Amino acid sequence: MLHILDEDIELHLLRQLPSDREAPLPAHLLSCDACRARLNKAQQHLQSTLLAQTNALRERRRARRIPTDDAGTLSVLNSSKSDPLTIAVLDVSAGGMKVRLNKRIDPLTIVQVALKGTVVTGDIRYCVTVAHGYFHAGICIWEMHPLITH
């Protein structure tokens, strides 16, 4: 099995990876423990720098945010110890969404959101406390698919 190059992991975290190399990453990361571990290690290394960049980028959004108040569930994909969380989607845009949840999730954590017949895969870009026991998190959307139920 071919693994993701270290350079591609770094460019992915910086959102600078060309789309042809970005496209296969989500599926590979879901199935490859070694690459997920390398991604987590790179996340820890880049986290403080990326958080500062994220705060600056938040105010320069290109896509319009659309307010919503839809219920959904959020699952952490790079952890076997996490149960799905009930969330509220507060707003959505072409490349992301803002959610309210009752648990802090570290930036760069890979997540899936099930919402109104759709599954969204992405990563947490920020997570801030808004009230006792509640957090707002921004999710960068990697891909969206129809929710298939059996």
C-alpha positions as CSV (number, residue, x, y, z in Angstrom):
1,M,0.0,0.0,0.0
2,L,1.3,3.4,-0.9
3,H,1.4,5.9,1.9
4,I,0.8,9.7,1.9
5,L,4.0,11.6,1.4
6,D,5.1,13.8,4.4
7,E,5.1,16.8,2.1
8,D,1.5,16.1,1.1
9,I,0.4,15.8,4.8
10,E,1.9,19.2,5.5
11,L,0.4,20.8,2.4
12,H,-3.0,19.2,3.3
13,L,-2.8,20.7,6.8
14,L,-2.0,24.1,5.3
15,R,-4.9,23.6,2.8
16,Q,-2.3,24.0,-0.1
17,L,-2.4,20.5,-1.5
18,P,-3.4,20.5,-5.2
19,S,-6.9,19.0,-5.7
20,D,-5.6,16.0,-7.7
21,R,-3.5,14.9,-4.7
22,E,-6.1,16.0,-2.1
23,A,-8.9,13.9,-3.5
24,P,-7.7,10.4,-2.4
25,L,-6.6,11.6,1.1
26,P,-9.9,11.2,3.0
27,A,-10.5,7.6,1.9
28,H,-6.8,6.7,2.5
29,L,-6.8,8.3,6.0
30,L,-9.9,6.4,7.0
31,S,-8.3,3.0,6.1
32,C,-4.6,3.6,7.0
33,D,-3.6,3.6,10.7
34,A,0.0,4.5,9.8
35,C,-0.9,7.6,7.8
36,R,-3.5,8.7,10.4
37,A,-0.7,8.5,13.1
38,R,1.6,10.5,10.9
39,L,-1.1,13.1,10.3
40,N,-1.8,13.3,14.0
41,K,1.9,13.8,14.7
42,A,2.1,16.6,12.0
43,Q,-1.1,18.1,13.5
44,Q,0.6,18.4,16.9
45,H,3.6,20.0,15.3
46,L,1.7,22.5,13.3
47,Q,-1.2,23.2,15.6
48,S,-0.1,26.4,17.3
49,T,0.9,28.0,14.0
50,L,-2.3,26.8,12.3
51,L,-4.5,28.2,15.0
52,A,-3.0,31.6,14.6
53,Q,-3.5,31.4,10.8
54,T,-7.1,30.1,11.3
55,N,-8.0,33.1,13.5
56,A,-6.8,35.4,10.8
57,L,-8.5,33.5,8.0
58,R,-11.8,33.3,9.8
59,E,-12.4,37.0,9.1
60,R,-11.5,36.7,5.4
61,R,-14.1,34.2,4.3
62,R,-14.7,34.1,0.6
63,A,-18.0,32.2,0.7
64,R,-21.2,33.6,2.3
65,R,-22.4,31.9,5.5
66,I,-26.0,30.7,5.5
67,P,-27.5,30.5,9.0
68,T,-29.3,27.3,10.0
69,D,-30.2,25.4,13.1
70,D,-30.2,21.8,11.9
71,A,-29.7,18.8,14.2
72,G,-27.0,16.3,13.3
73,T,-24.4,13.9,14.7
74,L,-20.7,14.3,14.7
75,S,-18.3,11.3,14.8
76,V,-14.5,11.6,15.4
77,L,-12.9,9.4,12.8
78,N,-9.3,9.2,14.1
79,S,-10.3,7.9,17.5
80,S,-11.8,4.6,18.5
81,K,-12.8,6.0,22.0
82,S,-15.4,8.5,20.9
83,D,-19.2,8.1,20.7
84,P,-21.1,10.2,18.2
85,L,-22.1,13.6,19.5
86,T,-25.4,15.3,19.0
87,I,-24.8,18.7,17.4
88,A,-26.5,21.7,16.0
89,V,-25.3,23.1,12.7
90,L,-25.3,26.9,13.1
91,D,-24.3,28.0,9.7
92,V,-22.9,26.5,6.4
93,S,-20.9,27.9,3.5
94,A,-19.4,26.4,0.4
95,G,-16.3,25.1,2.2
96,G,-17.3,24.8,5.8
97,M,-19.8,24.7,8.6
98,K,-20.0,26.0,12.2
99,V,-21.5,23.6,14.8
100,R,-22.5,23.8,18.5
101,L,-21.5,20.8,20.6
102,N,-21.1,19.9,24.2
103,K,-17.5,18.6,24.0
104,R,-14.3,20.3,23.0
105,I,-12.6,18.8,20.0
106,D,-9.0,19.6,19.1
107,P,-8.3,21.5,15.9
108,L,-7.3,19.3,12.9
109,T,-9.3,16.3,14.2
110,I,-10.9,14.4,11.3
111,V,-14.7,14.2,11.7
112,Q,-17.9,13.1,9.9
113,V,-21.2,14.9,10.3
114,A,-24.5,13.1,9.5
115,L,-27.1,15.7,8.6
116,K,-30.4,15.6,6.8
117,G,-29.6,12.7,4.5
118,T,-26.0,13.8,3.9
119,V,-22.6,12.8,5.4
120,V,-19.9,15.4,5.5
121,T,-16.2,14.5,6.0
122,G,-13.8,17.2,7.1
123,D,-11.6,18.5,9.9
124,I,-12.0,20.8,12.9
125,R,-10.3,24.2,12.3
126,Y,-11.2,25.8,15.6
127,C,-13.2,25.0,18.8
128,V,-14.0,27.7,21.3
129,T,-16.0,27.8,24.5
130,V,-19.2,29.8,24.2
131,A,-21.0,28.9,27.4
132,H,-20.5,26.5,30.3
133,G,-20.4,23.1,28.6
134,Y,-21.0,24.3,25.1
135,F,-18.5,24.9,22.3
136,H,-18.6,26.3,18.7
137,A,-16.4,24.5,16.2
138,G,-15.6,25.3,12.6
139,I,-15.3,22.4,10.2
140,C,-13.5,22.5,6.9
141,I,-15.4,20.3,4.5
142,W,-13.4,17.8,2.5
143,E,-16.3,16.0,0.8
144,M,-20.0,15.4,1.0
145,H,-22.0,12.3,0.2
146,P,-25.7,11.2,0.4
147,L,-26.4,9.3,3.6
148,I,-27.1,5.6,2.7
149,T,-29.3,3.8,5.2
150,H,-30.0,0.1,5.2
